Amino acid sequence: MLSDREREALREIQCRLLVEDPGFARSFNADVRRLNRASPDLTWWTYTNLLVLSLTFGVILLMAGTPVGALMFTVTAAALWKARRRRERSGHPRP
């Protein structure tokens, strides 16, 4: 955490930067928007890949005769599915 003095110094630097070079300061805002837009896509793909892997390992373990391991991967896949759906409902759309 920043102290009050450090926060004030940071505010002064930001104001000075906006006055001296507004184009440079705007470029940071564009980068932040681009990063925020890319983040949900990566997360959605991560959930999807983990879901597919969990289901695949569950089927492999079931075919190998290990129903407990298959059940664990199936439960993991269900939790990933639920987390992905919750993320979609919270306003992070699919790619």
N, C-alpha and C positions, 0 to 999 in steps of 0.2 A: 504494500500500500504506500501511496505517496503521502507525504505530509502536506499540510496546507501551503507551506512555503514552496514546496516542489511543484504542487499543482498550479500555483500562481505563476511560477517561472515557466512551466510548460505552456500555459495559456498565453503568456506574453510571446513566447517563441512562435506559437501557432499563428497568432495575430500578425506578428512581424512577417512571417512567411507568406501569409495571405496577401499582405500589402505589397511586399517586395516582388513576389513571383506567383501570381494567382494561377497561372497555367500549370505550374509545377504542383501546387496544392490540389488542383482539380484532377490531375493525373492519379493521385492517390485514391481519390473517391471512385474513379472509374475502375481501378484495380480491385478495390474492395467489393464493388458491385459484381465484377466478373467472378471473383473468388466465391462470393456468396451464391451466385447462380450455379457454379460448377459443383459445389459441395453436395447438394442433395442428390444429384445424379450419381456421383461416386458412391454415396451411401446406399442408394437404392440398388445399384449393381452389386455392391458388397453383400447386402442381405440376400439378393437373388442367388448369387454364386454359392454362398454358404448354405442356403436352403437346398439347392440342387445337390451339393456335395453330401449333405447330411442324409438326404433321401437315398442317394446312390450307395453310400456306405451302409445304410440300414438294410437295403435290399441285398447287398453282397453278404452282410453278416447273417441275414435270414436264410439265404441260400446255403451258407456255410454251416448252418445248424446251430447258430448262436442267437436264440431269440431274445435273450436279455440285452445283448449288445445292440441288436436291431431295434429293440424298444427304446433304448437310450437315444439312438440317433433319430428315431421317429419323434420322440418328445422334443429333442433339440430342434428338429425341423418345424414342428408346430409352434414352438416359442419364437423362432425366427419369422415364421409367417405372421404371427400375431404382432410382433414388433414392427415388421414392415408395413402392415396394414395400419397400425397406430400412427406411424410416421406419415403415411399418405394422408390420413384423416387430419393430421395436424397442420396441413398446408404445404407439405413438401411433395410436389407432383412428380410423376414418373418422367423419365427423359423422353 
